[in-house]
Amino acid sequence: MNWTGLINPPIDSKRMFGRCLLALALPLCFRTFQFFPGMPYVQEAWFALCSVMMIAFYPFLIVRGGLLISRFGLYLLLLMISGISVAAWQARLVFGQPLIYGVLSQRDVVLLGA
């Protein structure tokens, strides 16, 4: 019996990359380090990257997958869009701000959705 494979299993680089990316993404999405020096710039870069992913790549992934989107995924997208829209509209009504300011103030919702 060969015990070498049980003691030192082979490293799956694709799985390891996914885990490292998840370990990086979760603290950035929940703004764990937002008050560290220099982190606001990293947070804004992360927001821009997530926005580009949602706008540019996500629709192509759905089309490539055969336009199959679950009801739950559709529900989350509608909830995210409606929440941002309502917040932007209320900021316009209450404070007289342009709608884009209300949308940008809700970028945490986009980060969590991404």
N, C-alpha and C positions, 0 to 999 in steps of 0.2 A: 504494500500500500504506500502510495506517495503522499506524504504529508506536506510537502513543500508548497503546493497550491493553496492549502488551507491556511498556512501561516502567513504567507506573503501573496495575497491574491493580485492578479494583474490589474494595473491601473487603467481605468477607462477614461481617456482624456476628454472625450465628449461629455460624459457625465460630470467629471470634475470641473470642467469649464462652466457648465450650467449651474452647479452648486456655488462656485465662486461668484458668478454673475448675480445669482439670487442673494448671496450674502452681502454683496455690494448694493444691490437695488433696494432691498428692504429698509436699511437705515436711511438711504437717501429719500425714499418715498415718504417715510414717516417723519422726516426732518429731525432725526436724532441728533445730528451734529450741527444744527443750524446756528448756534451761538458760538461755535468755535471760530477763531480768527481765519479769515479767508474763505469760509464755507458758504457765505451767500453767493459768491461767484460760482462755486461748484454746484450749488442748488439751482441757480438759474440756468447753467449749462445742462444740468440733468433735466430740467423742465423742457428746455428746447429740444433735447434729444428725444424725450418721450413724446413730445408733440409731433415731431417729424415722423417718429415711428407710427403713431396713431393715424396721421393724415396720409403719409406716403406709402407705408409698407403694409399696414393692416388690411386695407381693402384688397390689395393684390393677393395676400395670403388667403383671404376668404374666397376670392374668385378662383384661385388655384385649387382650393379645397372643394370646389364644386358648388359654391354659394350655399354651403350648409352652415347655418348659424343657429345655435340653440335658442330656445325661447328665453332661457335665463340670460344668455349673452345679449340678446336683443333688449330684454328688460333692463339690464345694467347700462347699456348704451343710452336708452331713452331716459333713464333716471338721471344719468350724468348730464345729458344735454338739457333736460328740463330744470334740473337744479341750478345749473350755471345760468340758464336763461332767466329764471325767476330772480336769482340774486342780482344779475345785471339790470334787470328791469326795476327792481326795488331800489337799487343804488341810484338809478336815474330819477325815479319819482321822489325819493326822500332827499337826496343830496344834490340833484341836478347834474350828476356826472355823466359823461358820455358812456354809451353801452360798453365800449371796449374796456374801460376801466373796471367795470363790474365783472366782465369776463376774466380779465387778468387777475383780479383779486381772488378768483376761485380756482387758480391754477393747481392748488393742492388736490382738488377733486380730479383733475385730469391726470395728475401724477398717480393717484391711487387707481384710477381706471386703467391707466396704461400698464 
